[in-house]
Amino acid sequence: MPSLSKKMGYSRRLDAFFKHTAVDAVLLLLISASVVTAVLSLFIDSDSLETCNLFFSAIFAVELSARFFTYSTDKREYLPDWWMDWVATIPWDEFLFFLFPGGGASMLRLLRLPRIFRLLRFHSMKSSEAARSLSYRFKRLLEVSMLRQVMTMILVSLGFVWVFTAILNALGAGFEHGDNLWFSLITMISSDSIFEVSGQETAVKVAILVLSFIGIVLFNGVLIAIIIGKLMERLDDLKSGRGEVREKGHIVLLGFNECVPHIIDELESYCINERKRLIRVVVARERPPESSDQMIESRPHVEVITRIGSFHNAEALERISAHKARAVIVLGERAANSRLSERLNDPVVTRTLVALETLLDSKQGGRHEPVIVLNYLDLSRSYHVTEFLRPFGNRSVKVFFNPVFFTGKLIAAMCVNPFAEDIYNELLTPEGNEFHIVALPDGTPWKWRDLMNAFPRSVPVGYRGRDNEFVMVPPPDDELPGGTDVIVLSEDSYDASFFESRTKPYADGEGPSPWCPDVPPSGDLLIVGVNPRLPFIIDEMSSVDVSVTIADNQTDEEFRAWYDEYSNSPLPGGVAFTECRFRNEEEINSALDLPSFDMIVLLADGYLLDSATPDQIDAETTSKLLMLSHMIEEAVEKDVRLIVETLTVDSEAVVRNIRSCSNVIAPLTTARLLTTFALQPEFEELFRTIIQYGDVDIACSPVEDSVPGFESDRTTFAELLGGSHNGCIPLGWVEPEPPETGAHIERSARKVVLNPSKKSRVPCGADIVFLRRQECDRA
């Protein structure tokens, strides 16, 4: 019994055949070829073209007839679907030529042009599987390297050259400047050759025009577009920070915060003052800049290279050549709010450190050992990663840096020493005097006392011992072998290199013997506001005889809960807390006994970090300073020392003009420390020691109290250095109070002079700046 498909004349095999991808592709090529053949036959009288036209008509007639059997339901739908294709397929010119032999053959060939209607099938074919497959392959071809794209376009161009060479050979064309292959190649590259076809037949002219048009579009247009497109893509990658970095000896900043612009400025200052060449800095951040103030621009001596992405794995770090860098500063990244940033900062830094060590381990043959400065908010969290890396050895110099510790200790140092701000600002910036390491000449050993005036442009302050640790303010009879590294205070490395071995040392009792009396700090300290630096200030002040009172806009229970969260130790028993909103003077007077305080510290409000900008926080701090300054002048008779923390450099001048006070710009101080430790990592231990009270620190004392037998304007700085045999090394002095210049907003302050000329005479009324060792007895 015949099947249903046989009754209706339906063939599943034919239906599947015409739906095949390869069949669609072949039909697409045949239709295109038939149109080209029909057009060429209008201009070229050739038997081969006539045969091809009949061949295409026969092929398409068979195809269209077979499609009749692909309709399984209503056969009446066949004719409305394919009547136009039949009109384009039937060889009307042949039929009419036999019916009307007198008709012109050339005119009858125009009846072949309806084949162009079959091109309408392209609209449906481009959504077919074959067209989609071909389109995908072509797009994949364009997505590969520029070299393959160029080679593909060249091969396609050569294909057209070969086709048109065959056409010109068939037309019998000949040219003066070479054969048809050479002429086709020249025409594809440049359209100037069309001026040589004026004497050729019409068919040759049309073929050359078509080839010239293809050359303009394909070779000159598409090929140049590919090259320019790839170049623009590369430029876009560089502008958007997605490119690689192939540098050597550069500095890498991983992460972004408010310290980055200051680090760039400090490096620029370093290059200028130390006469260094261009430094390249790679700023690697996770997100593009969100505002103009986050845009980092290059400086004359610092070239900034910005890269965007996640750089917490070895592959990403290798793309920015972190293993070839001079220093890598791991800053961490900012999160949605300050609490989340504080929570995630240390884990992110730890993960980055492990990735860096993994990269360095895979590059053990390299000659570079970069300095890695790790920005930890809690150094106790670095213990586990250091223990993990210990068995694998040291592939880099690592500096575990806590910015909150250093800025908090600096604020505490300003409470103890009123000149600490200017002293540390000079020690931490390349513009003034800073510490340098120089090697003694090889040969004869030296005693420490012999070196005090042996550096004509520097002040020796210590040396590197046998265990590679610094010995600061050593005893005068310590013996140093030749080649020992000496730490000196100098304006730059060039001045530090000067050495005079013939300088005669002072014997004990000869010349002035400067001494810095050890007067432990005392008094009452008021701290207004809370932020993560507060525990370090309290820790420093609790170690001396200073009573601390904290005032903030929160309850006592809330403050103690906050302190437990941010401190690794409990709140000392002698610390008092007072709730105060600082809205007006009456509220302050009712909450605080302002005349009882000797020092007042104004901290940037940590609770405003998420809801206000740094400028707005500084404005709130300035408002408190104005109110307290007025109250001090009205009700307090003694001199009250004020220390103010701000977050922007622009606020410094405003704060200083309100009242003579010390000012700490937390991001700037952190940036200076990071820059110093990245360039000279060995000094991290030195600054961590001297910034805290006790052992070795910086102190100031009036010249009349610290220099026995001081004669006004007669004692030179060289004499002070030569007689410093009792654990106190003079670094310079603080000039006397300048005279009042009248009613001006800008206030004058005492000037700190470090490492003055050896011939300079100590002014009367000055304070000597000492680097002292407290356990030493006075000689």
C-alpha positions in Angstrom: 0.0 0.0 0.0 1.5 3.3 -1.0 2.4 5.8 1.7 0.8 9.1 2.2 4.0 10.9 1.0 3.8 9.0 -2.3 0.2 9.9 -2.8 0.9 13.5 -2.5 4.2 13.5 -4.4 6.3 14.5 -1.4 9.9 13.5 -1.0 11.5 13.8 2.5 14.9 13.3 1.0 14.6 16.2 -1.4 13.2 18.4 1.4 16.2 17.5 3.6 18.5 18.0 0.6 17.4 21.6 -0.1 17.6 22.4 3.6 21.2 21.3 3.8 23.8 24.0 4.5 26.1 23.0 1.7 23.3 23.0 -0.9 22.3 26.6 0.2 25.9 27.7 -0.2 26.3 26.1 -3.7 23.0 27.7 -4.9 24.2 31.0 -3.6 27.3 30.8 -5.6 25.5 29.6 -8.7 23.0 32.4 -8.6 25.8 34.9 -8.3 27.7 33.3 -11.1 24.7 33.3 -13.4 24.1 37.0 -12.8 27.7 37.8 -13.6 27.6 35.6 -16.8 24.4 37.3 -17.9 25.9 40.8 -17.5 29.1 39.8 -19.3 27.2 38.4 -22.2 25.8 41.8 -22.9 29.2 43.1 -23.7 31.1 40.1 -24.9 30.0 38.0 -27.9 31.4 34.6 -26.8 30.3 31.0 -27.4 31.6 30.1 -24.0 29.3 32.6 -22.3 26.3 31.4 -24.3 27.0 27.9 -23.3 27.3 29.0 -19.6 23.9 30.8 -19.8 22.2 27.6 -21.1 24.0 25.6 -18.5 22.7 27.9 -15.7 19.2 27.8 -17.1 19.2 24.0 -17.2 20.6 23.7 -13.7 18.0 26.1 -12.2 15.2 24.5 -14.1 16.1 21.1 -12.6 16.4 22.8 -9.1 13.0 24.5 -9.4 11.3 21.4 -10.7 12.7 19.3 -7.8 11.4 21.9 -5.3 7.9 21.0 -6.3 8.3 17.7 -4.5 9.3 19.4 -1.2 5.7 20.6 -0.6 4.0 18.0 1.6 0.5 19.6 2.0 -0.8 22.1 -0.5 0.9 22.0 -3.9 -0.9 25.1 -4.9 1.5 27.1 -2.8 4.4 26.2 -5.1 3.6 28.5 -8.0 3.2 31.7 -5.8 6.5 30.9 -4.1 8.6 30.3 -7.2 7.0 32.0 -10.2 9.6 34.8 -10.1 12.4 32.3 -10.1 11.0 30.6 -13.2 10.7 33.9 -15.0 14.4 34.5 -14.1 15.4 31.0 -15.2 13.7 30.4 -18.6 16.1 31.3 -21.5 13.7 33.8 -23.1 16.3 35.0 -25.6 16.7 31.5 -27.1 13.0 30.9 -27.5 12.4 34.3 -29.1 15.4 33.9 -31.4 13.9 30.6 -32.8 10.4 32.1 -33.0 11.5 35.4 -34.5 14.8 34.8 -36.3 15.0 38.4 -37.5 15.4 39.8 -33.9 18.8 41.2 -32.9 20.8 38.8 -30.8 22.2 41.6 -28.6 18.8 43.0 -27.8 17.4 39.6 -27.0 20.2 39.0 -24.4 18.7 41.8 -22.3 16.0 39.2 -21.5 18.6 37.4 -19.4 18.6 40.3 -16.9 15.6 39.1 -15.0 18.0 36.6 -13.4 18.9 39.5 -11.1 15.5 38.9 -9.4 16.9 35.6 -8.1 19.2 37.8 -6.0 16.1 38.6 -3.9 16.6 35.1 -2.5 19.7 36.6 -0.7 17.4 38.2 1.8 16.1 34.9 2.9 19.4 33.1 2.3 21.3 35.4 4.7 19.1 34.1 7.6 19.7 30.5 6.5 22.0 28.2 8.3 24.5 28.3 5.4 24.6 32.1 5.3 24.9 32.3 9.1 27.7 29.7 9.0 29.6 31.6 6.3 29.0 34.9 8.1 30.4 33.4 11.3 33.5 32.1 9.6 34.1 35.4 7.9 33.7 37.3 11.2 36.0 34.8 13.0 38.5 35.5 10.2 38.3 39.2 10.9 38.7 38.6 14.6 42.1 37.1 14.3 45.4 38.9 14.2 46.0 41.8 11.9 48.6 39.8 9.9 46.0 37.1 9.0 43.4 39.7 8.1 45.9 41.5 5.8 46.9 38.1 4.2 43.3 37.2 3.7 42.5 40.5 1.9 45.6 40.1 -0.2 44.6 36.5 -1.2 41.0 37.7 -2.1 42.5 40.5 -4.1 44.8 38.1 -6.0 41.8 35.9 -6.7 40.0 38.9 -8.4 43.2 39.6 -10.3 43.3 36.1 -11.6 39.6 36.1 -12.6 39.9 39.4 -14.4 43.2 38.3 -16.1 41.3 35.3 -17.5 38.5 37.6 -18.7 40.9 40.0 -20.4 42.7 37.0 -22.0 39.3 35.8 -23.3 38.6 39.3 -24.7 41.9 39.4 -26.4 43.0 42.6 -24.7 46.6 43.8 -24.9 48.4 46.6 -23.2 51.7 48.4 -23.7 53.0 48.1 -20.1 52.9 44.4 -19.7 50.6 41.4 -20.0 47.1 41.1 -18.7 48.2 39.7 -15.3 50.4 42.6 -14.6 47.8 45.1 -15.8 45.1 43.5 -13.6 47.5 43.7 -10.6 48.3 47.4 -11.2 44.5 48.1 -11.7 43.7 46.4 -8.4 46.2 48.5 -6.5 45.7 51.8 -8.3 43.0 53.1 -10.6 45.4 55.2 -12.6 45.7 52.4 -15.2 42.2 53.0 -16.5 43.6 55.9 -18.6 45.4 53.3 -20.8 42.1 51.6 -22.0 40.8 54.4 -24.1 41.5 52.5 -27.3 40.1 49.2 -26.1 36.7 47.6 -26.7 33.7 48.4 -24.6 33.8 45.0 -22.9 37.4 45.5 -21.9 36.6 49.0 -20.6 33.7 47.7 -18.5 35.9 44.9 -17.1 38.7 47.3 -16.2 36.2 49.7 -14.5 34.7 46.9 -12.5 38.2 45.7 -11.4 39.2 49.2 -10.5 36.1 49.7 -8.4 36.8 46.4 -6.6 40.4 47.4 -6.0 39.3 50.8 -4.5 36.8 49.1 -2.2 38.6 45.9 -1.4 42.3 46.5 -1.5 42.6 50.2 -0.8 39.5 50.6 1.3 39.1 47.4 3.3 42.8 46.7 3.7 43.6 50.2 4.9 40.5 50.1 7.2 41.8 46.8 8.7 45.2 48.4 9.5 43.8 51.6 10.8 41.1 49.7 12.8 43.8 47.6 14.5 45.9 50.6 15.3 42.9 52.5 16.7 42.0 49.3 18.7 45.5 49.3 20.1 45.3 53.0 20.9 41.9 52.4 22.6 43.4 49.6 24.7 46.2 51.9 25.8 43.8 54.8 26.6 41.4 52.5 28.5 44.3 50.9 30.4 44.0 47.4 29.0 47.4 47.1 27.3 50.5 45.4 28.6 53.5 47.2 30.2 57.0 46.2 29.1 59.1 48.4 31.4 62.0 47.7 33.6 63.0 49.5 36.8 59.7 51.2 37.1 57.4 51.7 40.2 54.1 49.9 40.4 51.2 51.3 42.4 48.6 48.5 42.9 45.3 50.0 43.9 44.2 53.6 44.2 43.4 56.0 47.1 43.9 59.6 48.0 47.7 59.0 48.5 48.5 58.3 44.8 48.6 61.9 43.6 50.9 62.8 46.5 53.2 59.9 45.7 53.5 61.1 42.1 54.4 64.6 43.4 57.0 63.2 45.8 58.6 61.2 43.1 58.8 64.3 40.9 60.4 66.2 43.8 62.8 63.3 44.3 63.9 63.3 40.6 64.5 67.1 40.7 66.4 67.3 43.9 68.4 64.1 43.4 69.1 64.9 39.8 67.5 61.6 38.6 66.3 60.7 35.2 62.7 60.0 34.2 60.8 57.6 36.5 57.9 55.6 35.1 55.1 54.8 37.4 52.4 52.2 36.6 49.1 53.0 38.4 47.1 49.8 38.3 43.5 50.2 39.5 40.4 48.1 39.3 38.0 50.7 38.1 38.4 53.7 35.7 38.5 57.2 37.3 35.1 58.3 38.4 35.9 62.0 38.6 38.5 64.5 37.3 40.3 64.6 40.7 41.0 60.9 40.3 42.8 61.4 37.0 46.6 61.1 37.4 48.7 63.0 34.9 52.4 62.7 34.1 54.9 65.2 35.4 58.0 66.4 33.7 60.2 63.8 35.5 57.5 61.2 36.2 55.7 59.3 33.4 52.4 57.8 34.6 51.1 54.7 32.9 47.5 53.8 33.9 46.2 50.2 33.7 42.6 49.1 34.5 41.7 45.7 35.8 42.2 43.2 38.6 45.8 42.6 39.5 45.6 40.0 42.2 47.0 37.1 40.2 50.4 36.3 38.8 49.3 36.5 35.1 47.9 40.0 35.5 51.0 41.2 37.5 53.3 39.8 34.8 51.4 41.9 32.2 52.5 45.0 33.9 56.0 43.6 34.5 55.7 43.7 38.3 58.6 41.3 38.5 60.9 43.7 36.7 59.9 46.8 38.8 62.1 48.7 41.1 59.3 48.8 43.7 55.7 47.7 44.1 53.5 49.5 46.5 50.4 47.5 47.3 47.7 50.0 48.4 44.6 47.8 48.3 41.3 49.0 46.8 38.5 51.2 48.0 35.2 49.4 48.6 31.6 50.8 48.8 32.2 52.3 52.3 35.0 52.9 54.7 34.1 50.0 57.0 34.1 47.6 54.1 37.4 49.0 52.9 39.0 48.6 56.3 37.7 45.0 56.4 38.9 44.0 52.9 42.1 46.0 52.7 44.4 43.5 54.5 43.0 40.4 52.8 43.4 42.0 49.4 47.0 43.0 50.2 47.8 39.5 51.4 46.4 37.9 48.3 48.4 40.3 46.1 51.6 39.5 48.0 51.1 35.8 47.4 50.5 36.4 43.7 53.7 38.6 43.6 55.7 35.9 45.3 54.3 33.3 42.9 55.4 35.5 40.0 58.8 36.1 41.4 59.2 32.3 42.1 58.5 31.6 38.4 61.1 34.2 37.4 63.9 33.2 39.6 66.4 33.7 36.8 65.8 37.4 36.8 68.2 39.9 38.2 65.6 42.1 39.8 64.4 41.9 43.4 61.7 44.5 43.7 60.9 46.3 46.9 57.4 45.4 48.0 55.7 47.9 50.3 52.5 46.4 51.8 49.9 48.8 53.1 48.4 46.8 56.1 46.0 48.5 58.4 46.6 45.8 61.0 50.1 44.3 60.9 49.1 41.3 62.9 47.2 40.1 59.8 50.5 39.8 57.9 51.9 37.2 60.3 50.4 34.2 58.6 51.5 35.1 55.1 55.1 35.8 56.3 55.2 32.4 58.0 53.8 30.8 54.8 56.5 32.4 52.7 59.4 31.9 55.1 60.4 28.4 53.8 60.7 29.6 50.3 63.3 32.3 51.0 63.4 36.0 50.2 62.8 36.9 46.6 62.1 40.5 47.4 62.6 43.2 50.0 59.3 43.5 51.9 58.2 46.4 54.0 55.1 45.9 56.1 53.7 49.4 56.4 50.8 50.6 58.6 49.8 54.1 57.6 47.5 54.5 60.6 50.3 53.7 62.9 52.7 56.2 61.5 50.2 59.1 61.2 48.9 58.4 64.7 52.4 58.3 66.1 53.3 61.5 64.3 50.4 63.3 65.9 51.5 62.0 69.3 55.1 63.2 68.5 53.7 66.7 67.8 52.1 66.7 71.3 55.5 66.0 72.8 57.6 68.2 70.5 56.0 71.4 69.1 58.5 71.4 66.2 58.0 67.8 65.1 55.8 68.7 62.2 58.5 70.8 60.4 61.2 68.4 61.3 59.5 65.3 59.9 58.2 67.2 56.9 61.8 67.9 56.0 63.1 64.4 56.8 60.4 62.8 54.6 60.6 65.1 51.5 63.4 65.2 49.0 63.2 69.0 49.0 65.0 69.3 52.4 67.5 67.2 54.3 66.9 63.5 54.5 68.8 60.4 55.6 71.3 58.8 53.2 73.6 55.8 53.4 77.3 56.2 52.4 80.2 53.8 52.8 83.4 54.7 54.6 86.6 54.5 52.6 88.3 51.1 52.8 91.3 50.7 54.9 91.9 52.1 58.4 89.1 51.6 60.9 87.4 54.7 62.3 86.1 55.6 65.7 82.7 57.2 65.8 83.9 60.4 67.4 86.3 60.8 64.4 83.4 61.0 62.0 81.4 63.8 63.5 83.0 66.5 61.3 84.4 64.2 58.7 81.4 64.8 56.4 81.6 68.5 55.5 78.1 68.7 54.1 76.3 66.1 56.2 75.6 65.1 59.8 76.5 61.4 60.7 73.8 59.9 62.9 74.5 56.2 63.0 75.9 53.2 61.1 74.9 49.7 59.9 76.2 47.0 62.3 77.4 43.5 61.6 73.9 42.1 61.9 72.7 44.5 59.3 70.8 46.6 61.8 71.1 50.3 62.3 73.0 51.6 65.3 71.8 55.1 65.9 73.6 57.7 68.1 76.4 55.2 68.9 78.9 55.7 71.7 81.8 57.9 70.7 84.4 55.1 71.0 82.6 52.6 68.8 85.0 51.3 66.1 83.9 51.1 62.5 85.9 49.1 60.0 86.6 50.5 56.6 83.7 50.2 54.2 81.0 50.4 56.9 77.8 52.0 55.9 77.1 55.3 57.7 73.8 57.0 58.0 74.0 60.7 57.4 71.6 63.6 57.3 72.2 65.5 54.0 70.5 67.5 51.4 71.0 64.9 48.7 73.1 61.9 47.9 75.7 64.1 46.2 76.4 66.1 49.3 76.4 63.0 51.4 79.3 61.6 49.4 81.8 64.3 50.5 84.3 63.0 53.1 87.4 64.6 54.7 89.6 62.1 56.5 92.0 64.8 57.9 89.4 66.4 60.2 90.7 66.5 63.8 88.2 65.1 66.3 87.4 66.8 69.6 88.6 65.0 72.8 86.3 64.7 75.8 86.1 68.0 77.5 87.3 69.9 74.5 84.8 72.3 73.0 81.1 72.5 73.9 79.4 69.3 74.8 75.7 69.7 73.9 73.2 67.8 75.9 69.4 67.3 75.6 67.8 67.1 79.0 65.4 64.2 79.2 62.2 65.9 80.4 59.3 63.4 80.1 56.2 65.0 78.6 53.4 65.7 80.9 50.1 67.7 81.0 46.5 67.2 80.0 45.6 66.3 76.5 42.1 66.8 74.9 41.4 64.8 71.7 38.4 66.0 69.7 36.9 63.4 67.4 37.7 59.7 66.7 39.2 57.9 63.7 41.4 54.8 63.4 44.5 56.9 64.4 43.2 57.5 67.9 44.3 54.1 69.5 47.9 54.8 68.4 47.8 58.3 69.9 46.4 57.0 73.2 49.0 54.2 73.2 51.8 56.8 72.9 50.4 59.2 75.4 49.7 56.5 77.9 53.4 55.6 78.0 54.2 59.0 79.4 52.7 61.2 82.1 50.0 62.7 80.0 46.3 62.6 81.0 44.0 62.0 78.0 40.4 63.1 77.6 38.4 62.3 74.5 35.4 64.3 73.4 33.1 63.2 70.6 29.5 63.1 69.4 28.6 59.7 70.8 27.8 58.1 74.1 30.4 56.5 76.4 29.1 53.0 75.5 29.3 53.7 71.8 32.8 55.0 72.1 34.0 52.0 74.1 32.5 49.6 71.5 34.2 51.6 68.7 37.5 51.5 70.5 37.3 47.7 71.1 36.8 47.3 67.4 39.7 49.4 66.2 42.3 48.7 68.9 44.2 45.5 69.7 44.4 46.4 73.4 41.8 47.6 75.9 41.3 51.3 76.6 43.8 52.4 79.3 42.2 53.1 82.7 43.3 56.8 82.9 41.6 57.8 79.6 38.4 59.8 80.1 35.6 60.2 77.6 33.1 63.1 77.4 30.1 63.3 75.0 30.1 66.7 73.2 28.6 67.7 69.9 30.5 71.0 69.6 27.5 72.9 68.4 28.2 76.1 70.5 30.5 77.5 73.2 28.0 76.9 75.9 27.8 73.2 75.2 31.6 72.9 75.2 32.0 74.8 78.4 29.4 72.6 80.1 31.1 69.4 78.9 34.8 70.4 79.1 37.0 72.3 81.4 38.9 73.9 78.6 41.4 75.9 80.7 42.7 72.7 82.3 44.1 71.3 79.0 47.7 71.9 77.8 47.3 70.3 74.4 44.3 69.8 72.1 44.2 67.4 69.1 41.5 67.9 66.5 41.1 64.7 64.5 39.3 64.4 61.2 35.9 62.9 62.0 36.0 59.2 61.0 32.2 59.0 60.9 32.0 61.4 58.0 34.3 59.5 55.6 31.4 57.7 53.9 29.0 60.7 53.7 31.2 63.7 53.0 34.2 64.7 50.8 37.6 65.4 52.3 37.1 69.1 51.7 33.8 69.0 53.6 35.4 67.1 56.5 38.2 69.7 56.6 35.6 72.4 56.7 34.0 70.8 59.7 37.4 70.5 61.4 38.2 74.1 60.6 34.9 75.2 62.1 35.7 73.4 65.4 39.2 75.0 65.3 37.8 78.5 65.0 35.4 78.0 67.9 38.1 76.5 70.2 40.6 79.1 69.2 38.2 81.9 70.2 37.4 80.2 73.5 41.1 79.7 74.3 41.9 83.4 73.7 38.9 84.4 75.8 39.3 82.1 78.8 42.7 80.4 78.8 45.7 82.3 80.0 48.4 79.7 79.4 49.8 78.6 76.0 47.7 75.7 74.6 49.3 73.6 71.9 47.0 72.8 69.0 47.5 69.9 66.6 45.0 69.6 63.7 44.5 66.7 61.3 43.3 67.5 57.8 42.8 65.5 54.7 43.6 68.0 51.9 46.6 70.1 51.2 44.4 73.1 50.5 43.3 73.2 54.1 46.8 73.6 55.5 47.1 77.4 54.9 43.6 78.0 56.3 44.4 76.0 59.5 47.7 77.8 60.0 46.2 81.2 59.6 43.5 80.7 62.2 46.0 79.9 64.9 49.6 78.9 65.2 49.3 75.2 65.4 50.7 71.9 64.1 49.0 70.4 61.1 49.0 66.7 59.9 47.8 66.0 56.4 47.2 62.3 56.7 47.2 61.3 53.0 50.2 63.5 52.3 52.2 62.1 55.2 51.3 58.5 54.2 52.4 59.2 50.6 55.7 60.6 51.8 56.3 57.6 53.9 55.4 55.2 51.1 57.6 57.0 48.7 60.5 57.0 51.1 60.2 53.3 51.9 59.8 52.3 48.3 63.1 54.1 47.4 64.9 53.4 50.6 63.2 50.4 52.3 65.9 50.1 55.0 64.8 53.4 56.6 61.4 52.0 57.6 62.8 50.6 60.8 64.6 53.9 61.5 61.5 56.0 61.2 59.4 53.5 63.1 61.9 54.0 66.0 62.5 57.7 66.0 58.8 58.7 65.6 58.0 57.1 69.0 59.0 58.6 72.3 61.8 56.6 74.0 65.0 54.8 73.0 66.1 56.9 70.0 63.9 59.9 69.2 64.1 63.5 68.1 63.9 66.2 70.8 64.4 69.9 71.0 66.0 72.0 73.9 66.8 75.7 74.3 70.4 76.4 73.4 71.1 78.0 76.8 70.0 74.8 78.6 71.7 72.3 76.3 75.1 73.9 75.5 77.2 74.6 78.5 79.2 77.8 78.2 77.2 78.9 75.2 78.4 82.2 73.8 75.9 84.1 71.8 76.7 84.1 68.1 80.1 82.6 68.6 79.5 78.8 68.8 79.5 77.2 65.4 77.5 74.1 64.3 80.8 72.3 63.7 81.8 72.8 67.4 78.4 71.4 68.5 79.0 68.3 66.3 82.6 67.9 67.5 81.6 67.8 71.1 78.6 65.5 70.9 80.0 62.6 72.9 77.1 61.9 75.3 74.3 60.2 73.3 72.9 63.4 71.7 73.7 64.4 68.1 72.7 67.9 67.1 70.8 67.9 63.7 70.3 71.7 63.5 68.2 74.2 65.3 64.9 76.1 65.5 65.4 79.8 64.9 64.1 82.3 67.5 60.6 83.7 67.3 60.4 86.1 64.5 59.1 89.7 65.3 55.5 90.5 64.7 54.9 92.0 61.2 51.6 93.7 62.0 48.0 92.7 61.7 48.1 90.1 58.9 46.1 87.0 58.5 49.2 85.0 57.6 51.0 84.0 60.7 54.8 83.8 61.0 56.3 80.7 62.6 59.7 79.7 63.8 61.9 78.1 61.1 63.5 74.7 61.5 67.1 74.6 60.1 68.5 71.1 59.7 72.1 70.3 58.7 73.2 74.0 58.5 76.6 74.9 57.2 79.4 73.8 59.6 80.5 77.4 59.8 77.1 78.7 60.8 76.8 80.2 64.2 74.1 79.1 66.5 71.7 82.1 67.1 70.8 83.2 70.5 67.3 82.1 71.6 67.3 79.1 69.3 66.3 75.5 70.2 68.7 72.8 69.3 67.3 69.8 67.4 68.8 66.6 68.8 68.7 63.0 67.8 69.2 61.4 71.2 69.5 58.0 72.8 67.7 58.1 76.2 69.6 55.4 78.0 72.9 57.3 77.6 74.3 59.1 80.6 75.6 62.6 80.4 79.4 62.6 80.0 
